[in-house]
Amino acid sequence: MDKKEFIIPLYLRVLLILLVVNTSQVLSQDIYKSIRLWSPDPEKIQVIQKLGVALDHSIARPGSYVDIVISETEEKILLSNGIIFTTLIDDLTSYYQSQNIPAMQRDFPLGSMQGNYTWEELNQRFDELKELYPDIISEKLIIGQSNEGNDIWAFKLSDNPDQDENEPEILYTGLTHAREPISMMNLFYFVQNLCESYSEGNDPEAVYLVNEREIWFIPVVNPDGYLYNELIEPSGGGMHR
């Protein structure tokens, strides 16, 4: 084989490897952040698009704001062109890594029924959360009784939980199916996370939701089925629904 024919492909392979390594280093150093553009008019949106900043994954409240994700490079471009914004999350990678913490490390208490709360435990858990966050969790509201006379209850999470404010309302429910306790556990996890984030003031989305929404929860839609589930499989498991 001619040496030239061998050296040229090898040289190109080395260049390609160097290019890939260099590109990977550049990409790994990119820091992305979440920002909010207040009262964006169509002209401003067009300017931002012409600057090459993507808006396809934006979250907007018409007439109020638009939230977008930008890189540090795009941040410099916006600032150099006089675009004013508020930084919501300064480093999205670090933020989401901090959220990806096992439940035990986040002090989220598990229940005795294969990790899920029993009927008694979930009632106790509500009482604990109510005691910890009395300013944003309402009293328990009995909305009816089941066929077997068990209470079906709800509660509200909001900045004025015991007032009926003129705010959009959201309803989350759990345990329509007695063999799906993860739906109830998810609700309690969400409530704890929302309360903690609001109280610490480090999550603008949580603060906005609590201040601007009335969020209702019915942890157990089907208490009869869940109590039966607890009776026949007290340690969890089983296939009967």
Residue frames as qw, qx, qy, qz and C-alpha x, y, z in Angstrom:
[[0.000, 0.889, 0.457, 0.000, 0.00, 0.00, 0.00],
 [0.365, 0.567, -0.035, 0.738, 1.27, 3.47, -0.86],
 [0.359, -0.261, -0.529, 0.724, 2.25, 5.45, 2.28],
 [0.134, -0.057, -0.058, -0.988, 0.39, 8.58, 1.10],
 [0.544, -0.301, -0.561, -0.547, -2.83, 6.63, 0.74],
 [0.607, -0.369, -0.658, 0.249, -2.43, 5.40, 4.34],
 [0.300, -0.145, -0.337, 0.881, -1.34, 8.68, 5.95],
 [0.199, -0.222, -0.214, -0.930, -4.14, 10.85, 4.54],
 [0.612, -0.463, -0.529, -0.363, -7.06, 8.81, 5.95],
 [0.622, -0.332, -0.521, 0.481, -5.24, 8.54, 9.29],
 [0.186, 0.023, -0.117, 0.975, -4.71, 12.31, 9.36],
 [0.380, -0.349, -0.340, -0.786, -8.37, 12.90, 8.62],
 [0.667, -0.437, -0.602, -0.031, -9.40, 10.50, 11.39],
 [0.471, -0.217, -0.409, 0.751, -7.21, 12.36, 13.88],
 [0.061, -0.147, -0.074, -0.984, -8.75, 15.68, 12.82],
 [0.540, -0.407, -0.513, -0.528, -12.25, 14.23, 13.18],
 [0.641, -0.391, -0.586, 0.305, -11.47, 12.95, 16.69],
 [0.296, -0.108, -0.248, 0.916, -10.09, 16.33, 17.73],
 [0.249, -0.264, -0.279, -0.889, -13.16, 18.06, 16.31],
 [0.626, -0.450, -0.585, -0.252, -15.55, 15.76, 18.20],
 [0.577, -0.322, -0.500, 0.559, -13.64, 16.18, 21.47],
 [0.144, 0.009, -0.078, 0.986, -13.53, 19.95, 21.12],
 [0.398, -0.351, -0.404, -0.745, -17.25, 20.15, 20.26],
 [0.648, -0.440, -0.622, 0.027, -18.13, 17.94, 23.25],
 [0.435, -0.227, -0.393, 0.778, -16.14, 20.20, 25.57],
 [0.082, -0.141, -0.113, -0.980, -17.89, 23.30, 24.24],
 [0.540, -0.396, -0.515, -0.535, -21.34, 21.74, 24.56],
 [0.633, -0.379, -0.617, 0.274, -20.62, 20.45, 28.06],
 [0.304, -0.142, -0.290, 0.896, -19.71, 23.97, 29.16],
 [0.203, -0.423, -0.375, -0.800, -22.98, 25.48, 27.99],
 [0.012, -0.275, -0.721, 0.636, -25.13, 26.76, 30.83],
 [0.167, -0.461, -0.592, -0.640, -28.82, 27.22, 30.14],
 [0.010, 0.185, 0.565, -0.804, -31.18, 29.33, 32.17],
 [0.022, 0.663, 0.729, 0.169, -34.86, 30.12, 32.36],
 [0.111, -0.108, -0.091, 0.984, -35.80, 33.77, 31.86],
 [0.158, 0.701, 0.677, -0.161, -39.02, 35.78, 31.83],
 [0.143, 0.183, 0.290, 0.928, -39.83, 38.52, 29.33],
 [0.090, 0.521, 0.611, -0.589, -42.42, 40.86, 30.80],
 [0.391, 0.739, 0.270, -0.478, -45.24, 42.30, 28.67],
 [0.373, -0.186, 0.643, 0.642, -43.73, 41.16, 25.36],
 [0.527, 0.619, 0.100, -0.574, -45.24, 42.87, 22.34],
 [0.881, 0.398, 0.249, 0.067, -45.17, 41.34, 18.81],
 [0.394, 0.862, -0.281, 0.151, -42.35, 43.67, 17.75],
 [0.329, -0.681, 0.635, -0.159, -40.12, 42.51, 20.63],
 [0.855, -0.017, 0.515, -0.061, -40.88, 38.86, 19.85],
 [0.757, 0.645, 0.045, 0.097, -39.88, 39.40, 16.23],
 [0.103, 0.860, -0.470, 0.171, -36.64, 41.06, 17.28],
 [0.584, -0.465, 0.650, -0.141, -35.79, 38.13, 19.56],
 [0.888, 0.252, 0.384, -0.004, -36.55, 35.60, 16.82],
 [0.579, 0.792, -0.138, 0.135, -34.37, 37.51, 14.34],
 [0.159, -0.780, 0.582, -0.169, -31.53, 37.38, 16.88],
 [0.564, 0.267, -0.779, -0.060, -31.71, 33.59, 16.62],
 [0.214, -0.168, 0.773, -0.573, -33.22, 32.85, 20.03],
 [0.301, -0.218, -0.869, -0.325, -35.67, 29.93, 19.86],
 [0.401, -0.130, 0.323, -0.848, -39.16, 30.49, 21.25],
 [0.616, -0.040, -0.645, -0.451, -40.67, 27.10, 20.39],
 [0.562, -0.282, -0.745, 0.224, -40.60, 25.83, 23.99],
 [0.031, -0.281, 0.265, -0.922, -41.81, 29.01, 25.63],
 [0.208, -0.545, -0.787, 0.200, -44.43, 29.24, 28.37],
 [0.035, 0.257, 0.106, 0.960, -46.61, 32.31, 28.12],
 [0.020, 0.625, 0.668, -0.403, -49.35, 34.14, 29.94],
 [0.299, 0.591, 0.436, 0.609, -50.91, 36.36, 27.26],
 [0.089, -0.871, -0.135, -0.464, -50.48, 40.04, 28.00],
 [0.625, -0.770, 0.121, -0.026, -48.25, 39.35, 30.98],
 [0.289, -0.690, 0.638, 0.184, -45.06, 37.41, 30.27],
 [0.892, 0.346, -0.276, -0.089, -43.21, 34.80, 28.23],
 [0.611, -0.594, 0.519, 0.066, -40.78, 32.32, 29.81],
 [0.800, 0.534, -0.272, -0.028, -38.02, 30.95, 27.58],
 [0.835, -0.389, 0.235, 0.311, -34.81, 28.94, 27.94],
 [0.444, 0.863, -0.227, 0.085, -31.59, 30.52, 26.71],
 [0.850, -0.012, -0.179, 0.495, -27.88, 29.76, 26.77],
 [0.415, -0.662, -0.042, 0.623, -25.28, 32.13, 28.20],
 [0.322, 0.009, 0.474, 0.819, -24.35, 33.10, 24.66],
 [0.048, -0.627, -0.614, -0.478, -27.96, 33.99, 23.86],
 [0.374, -0.785, -0.372, 0.325, -28.15, 35.89, 27.15],
 [0.378, -0.413, 0.174, 0.810, -25.28, 38.12, 26.00],
 [0.146, 0.287, 0.606, 0.727, -26.99, 38.65, 22.64],
 [0.197, -0.768, -0.588, -0.158, -30.25, 39.74, 24.29],
 [0.414, -0.737, -0.190, 0.500, -28.50, 42.09, 26.71],
 [0.362, -0.223, 0.334, 0.841, -26.37, 43.66, 23.99],
 [0.005, -0.374, -0.602, -0.705, -29.56, 44.39, 22.04],
 [0.212, -0.197, 0.226, -0.930, -31.31, 46.05, 24.97],
 [0.650, -0.308, -0.579, -0.382, -33.75, 43.19, 25.72],
 [0.253, -0.421, 0.573, -0.657, -34.74, 43.39, 29.39],
 [0.768, -0.176, -0.563, -0.249, -35.71, 40.19, 31.24],
 [0.557, -0.588, 0.440, -0.388, -35.83, 38.53, 34.66],
 [0.403, 0.300, -0.864, 0.021, -33.75, 35.41, 35.33],
 [0.814, -0.352, -0.042, -0.460, -35.92, 32.72, 36.95],
 [0.927, -0.278, 0.209, 0.143, -33.40, 29.86, 37.12],
 [0.013, 0.863, -0.434, -0.258, -29.75, 30.68, 36.60],
 [0.097, 0.411, -0.887, -0.188, -28.51, 27.15, 35.84],
 [0.823, -0.003, -0.111, -0.558, -31.16, 24.69, 34.66],
 [0.710, 0.208, -0.669, 0.078, -28.83, 21.69, 34.75],
 [0.163, 0.174, -0.719, 0.652, -27.95, 22.25, 38.40],
 [0.516, -0.106, 0.219, -0.821, -31.58, 23.03, 39.22],
 [0.865, 0.034, -0.273, -0.420, -32.94, 19.78, 37.78],
 [0.584, 0.206, -0.728, 0.293, -30.11, 17.76, 39.28],
 [0.083, -0.186, 0.608, -0.767, -31.03, 19.18, 42.67],
 [0.701, -0.043, 0.064, -0.709, -34.65, 18.09, 42.11],
 [0.828, 0.156, -0.510, -0.171, -33.61, 14.54, 41.25],
 [0.062, -0.416, 0.762, -0.492, -33.12, 13.45, 44.84],
 [0.400, -0.219, -0.888, -0.061, -34.54, 10.18, 46.23],
 [0.467, -0.673, -0.313, -0.481, -37.61, 10.62, 48.40],
 [0.760, -0.477, -0.335, 0.286, -35.85, 9.42, 51.54],
 [0.504, -0.025, -0.084, 0.859, -33.23, 12.12, 51.17],
 [0.090, -0.431, -0.214, -0.872, -35.95, 14.72, 50.69],
 [0.119, 0.042, 0.691, -0.712, -37.52, 13.81, 54.03],
 [0.623, -0.046, -0.297, -0.722, -40.65, 12.50, 52.35],
 [0.421, -0.206, 0.804, -0.367, -42.08, 9.96, 54.81],
 [0.440, 0.039, -0.778, -0.446, -43.29, 6.68, 53.35],
 [0.738, -0.287, 0.110, -0.600, -46.13, 4.54, 54.65],
 [0.455, -0.332, 0.808, -0.175, -46.29, 1.04, 56.09],
 [0.802, 0.341, 0.450, -0.193, -48.26, -0.56, 53.24],
 [0.763, 0.251, 0.344, 0.486, -45.41, -1.36, 50.86],
 [0.351, -0.004, 0.093, 0.932, -44.31, 2.27, 51.14],
 [0.185, -0.494, -0.419, -0.739, -47.83, 3.64, 50.72],
 [0.240, -0.185, 0.480, -0.824, -49.95, 5.27, 53.42],
 [0.076, -0.399, -0.912, 0.060, -52.75, 3.32, 55.00],
 [0.155, -0.755, -0.470, -0.431, -56.09, 5.07, 55.47],
 [0.537, -0.784, -0.211, 0.230, -55.11, 6.08, 59.00],
 [0.600, -0.272, 0.160, 0.735, -51.63, 7.17, 57.93],
 [0.255, 0.420, 0.397, 0.775, -52.83, 9.39, 55.08],
 [0.297, -0.854, -0.352, -0.243, -55.22, 11.15, 57.44],
 [0.630, -0.645, -0.031, 0.431, -52.34, 11.67, 59.88],
 [0.548, 0.057, 0.287, 0.783, -50.13, 12.91, 57.05],
 [0.044, 0.728, 0.367, 0.578, -52.65, 15.58, 56.16],
 [0.495, -0.844, -0.205, 0.036, -52.78, 16.70, 59.80],
 [0.679, -0.364, 0.117, 0.627, -48.97, 16.97, 59.85],
 [0.373, 0.319, 0.356, 0.795, -48.88, 19.08, 56.68],
 [0.186, -0.824, -0.382, -0.374, -51.71, 21.26, 57.95],
 [0.596, -0.748, -0.108, 0.273, -49.80, 21.87, 61.16],
 [0.619, -0.174, 0.235, 0.729, -46.58, 22.67, 59.29],
 [0.137, 0.113, 0.380, 0.908, -48.20, 25.00, 56.73],
 [0.081, 0.597, 0.714, -0.357, -51.39, 26.43, 58.30],
 [0.104, 0.606, -0.013, -0.788, -51.18, 29.64, 56.25],
 [0.315, 0.370, -0.570, -0.663, -51.52, 27.89, 52.89],
 [0.255, -0.118, -0.945, -0.167, -53.42, 24.65, 53.64],
 [0.518, -0.357, -0.100, -0.771, -57.13, 24.81, 54.44],
 [0.550, -0.168, 0.679, -0.456, -59.07, 22.82, 56.98],
 [0.096, 0.054, 0.962, 0.250, -60.22, 19.39, 55.88],
 [0.517, 0.152, -0.009, -0.842, -63.56, 19.67, 54.05],
 [0.394, 0.137, 0.906, -0.071, -65.91, 16.66, 54.15],
 [0.319, 0.228, -0.385, -0.835, -67.58, 16.61, 50.72],
 [0.807, -0.022, -0.273, -0.523, -69.61, 13.43, 51.22],
 [0.593, -0.340, 0.706, -0.184, -69.70, 9.86, 52.48],
 [0.222, 0.243, -0.868, -0.372, -69.03, 6.65, 50.63],
 [0.698, -0.199, -0.525, -0.445, -71.51, 3.75, 50.37],
 [0.707, -0.240, -0.608, 0.268, -70.03, 2.33, 53.57],
 [0.386, -0.892, -0.233, -0.024, -70.13, 5.66, 55.41],
 [0.667, -0.260, 0.027, 0.698, -66.47, 6.63, 55.12],
 [0.044, 0.875, 0.067, -0.477, -65.67, 10.31, 54.73],
 [0.640, 0.440, 0.273, 0.567, -64.61, 11.60, 51.33],
 [0.272, -0.864, -0.119, 0.406, -62.65, 14.74, 52.06],
 [0.569, 0.632, 0.100, 0.516, -60.82, 17.51, 50.27],
 [0.405, -0.719, -0.092, 0.557, -58.52, 20.39, 51.10],
 [0.442, 0.870, 0.097, 0.198, -57.27, 23.51, 49.38],
 [0.647, -0.302, 0.060, 0.698, -53.76, 24.86, 48.97],
 [0.263, 0.778, 0.246, 0.515, -53.55, 28.60, 48.33],
 [0.285, 0.286, -0.343, 0.848, -52.21, 31.81, 49.85],
 [0.406, -0.153, 0.346, -0.832, -55.59, 32.42, 51.52],
 [0.178, -0.017, -0.968, -0.176, -56.86, 28.85, 51.85],
 [0.024, 0.446, 0.816, -0.367, -59.94, 29.59, 53.94],
 [0.270, 0.570, 0.090, -0.771, -61.19, 32.33, 51.62],
 [0.627, 0.479, 0.590, 0.170, -63.05, 31.92, 48.32],
 [0.110, -0.604, 0.241, 0.751, -60.98, 34.18, 46.08],
 [0.678, 0.672, 0.095, -0.282, -61.62, 35.04, 42.46],
 [0.089, -0.613, 0.731, 0.287, -58.79, 32.84, 41.17],
 [0.712, 0.238, -0.569, -0.337, -58.63, 29.93, 38.72],
 [0.713, -0.373, 0.503, -0.316, -59.22, 26.62, 40.49],
 [0.471, 0.383, -0.781, -0.146, -57.50, 23.28, 39.93],
 [0.835, -0.298, 0.272, -0.373, -58.58, 19.85, 41.19],
 [0.336, 0.414, -0.846, -0.007, -56.30, 16.85, 41.73],
 [0.853, -0.257, 0.143, -0.431, -57.73, 13.49, 42.81],
 [0.143, 0.435, -0.888, 0.036, -56.23, 10.17, 43.86],
 [0.156, -0.004, 0.957, -0.244, -57.27, 6.58, 44.49],
 [0.683, 0.161, -0.138, -0.699, -60.24, 6.33, 42.19],
 [0.863, 0.106, -0.487, -0.084, -58.94, 2.76, 41.79],
 [0.711, -0.672, 0.159, -0.132, -58.17, 1.17, 45.15],
 [0.908, -0.109, 0.190, 0.356, -55.11, -0.70, 43.80],
 [0.531, 0.583, 0.046, 0.613, -53.40, 2.46, 42.58],
 [0.480, -0.787, -0.235, 0.310, -52.13, 4.09, 45.78],
 [0.532, -0.041, 0.163, 0.830, -49.30, 5.79, 43.87],
 [0.044, 0.658, 0.393, 0.641, -51.93, 8.31, 42.72],
 [0.485, -0.842, -0.224, -0.071, -52.52, 9.31, 46.35],
 [0.715, -0.415, 0.050, 0.560, -48.81, 9.27, 47.22],
 [0.433, 0.352, 0.285, 0.780, -48.08, 11.52, 44.25],
 [0.166, -0.835, -0.298, -0.432, -50.56, 14.06, 45.57],
 [0.626, -0.758, -0.065, 0.170, -48.96, 14.18, 49.01],
 [0.688, -0.111, 0.190, 0.691, -45.50, 14.41, 47.46],
 [0.241, 0.577, 0.326, 0.709, -46.67, 17.29, 45.26],
 [0.366, -0.873, -0.234, -0.221, -48.29, 19.07, 48.22],
 [0.706, -0.578, 0.026, 0.409, -45.15, 18.74, 50.35],
 [0.586, 0.107, 0.274, 0.755, -42.91, 19.92, 47.51],
 [0.066, 0.724, 0.337, 0.599, -45.17, 22.87, 46.73],
 [0.499, -0.849, -0.171, -0.036, -45.39, 23.91, 50.40],
 [0.722, -0.408, 0.108, 0.549, -41.64, 23.62, 50.94],
 [0.476, 0.290, 0.319, 0.766, -40.78, 25.52, 47.76],
 [0.098, -0.822, -0.314, -0.465, -43.30, 28.26, 48.54],
 [0.593, -0.789, -0.106, 0.121, -42.10, 28.66, 52.13],
 [0.684, -0.290, 0.204, 0.638, -38.45, 28.79, 51.10],
 [0.245, 0.884, 0.055, -0.393, -39.26, 31.22, 48.28],
 [0.297, -0.497, 0.641, 0.505, -36.68, 29.64, 45.96],
 [0.282, 0.238, 0.840, 0.398, -39.07, 28.49, 43.24],
 [0.202, 0.192, -0.033, -0.960, -40.92, 31.31, 41.45],
 [0.432, -0.130, -0.703, -0.549, -43.30, 28.87, 39.80],
 [0.387, -0.370, -0.808, 0.244, -44.39, 27.45, 43.15],
 [0.067, -0.335, -0.341, 0.876, -44.82, 30.95, 44.58],
 [0.294, 0.069, -0.360, -0.883, -46.91, 31.95, 41.56],
 [0.437, -0.236, -0.815, -0.298, -49.13, 28.85, 41.78],
 [0.313, -0.418, -0.721, 0.456, -49.86, 29.28, 45.48],
 [0.018, -0.357, -0.187, 0.915, -50.49, 33.02, 45.17],
 [0.327, 0.249, -0.322, -0.853, -52.52, 32.96, 41.95],
 [0.542, -0.062, -0.741, -0.392, -54.43, 29.66, 42.09],
 [0.666, -0.300, 0.438, -0.524, -56.81, 27.76, 44.36],
 [0.431, 0.305, -0.837, -0.145, -55.49, 24.18, 44.22],
 [0.780, -0.253, 0.233, -0.523, -57.88, 21.51, 45.49],
 [0.237, 0.315, -0.919, -0.005, -56.98, 17.94, 46.43],
 [0.871, -0.198, 0.106, -0.438, -59.13, 14.85, 47.05],
 [0.092, -0.547, 0.832, 0.019, -56.55, 12.26, 48.13],
 [0.164, 0.057, 0.985, -0.013, -58.99, 9.32, 48.22],
 [0.493, 0.016, -0.301, -0.816, -61.98, 9.24, 45.90],
 [0.804, -0.101, -0.504, -0.298, -62.69, 5.60, 46.75],
 [0.251, -0.547, 0.647, -0.469, -62.19, 5.07, 50.52],
 [0.896, -0.089, 0.269, -0.342, -64.26, 1.88, 50.62],
 [0.892, 0.402, -0.193, 0.078, -62.08, 0.20, 48.00],
 [0.303, 0.653, -0.551, 0.422, -58.88, 1.37, 49.64],
 [0.512, -0.444, 0.553, -0.485, -59.91, 0.13, 53.08],
 [0.968, 0.091, 0.138, -0.190, -60.86, -3.22, 51.52],
 [0.667, 0.597, -0.378, 0.238, -57.49, -3.27, 49.79],
 [0.060, -0.618, 0.603, -0.500, -55.85, -2.63, 53.17],
 [0.781, -0.262, 0.373, -0.427, -57.92, -5.39, 54.79],
 [0.978, 0.175, 0.101, -0.044, -57.07, -8.21, 52.35],
 [0.772, 0.337, -0.132, 0.522, -53.48, -7.12, 51.57],
 [0.392, -0.905, -0.095, 0.133, -52.27, -5.15, 54.60],
 [0.565, -0.480, 0.336, 0.581, -48.66, -5.23, 53.38],
 [0.299, 0.654, -0.302, -0.626, -49.60, -4.07, 49.88],
 [0.029, -0.221, 0.900, 0.375, -49.54, -5.96, 46.60],
 [0.460, 0.373, 0.762, -0.261, -52.15, -8.28, 45.16],
 [0.116, 0.076, 0.648, 0.749, -53.89, -8.24, 41.80],
 [0.009, 0.670, 0.742, -0.003, -57.53, -7.65, 42.81],
 [0.120, 0.217, 0.095, 0.964, -58.77, -4.21, 41.86]]
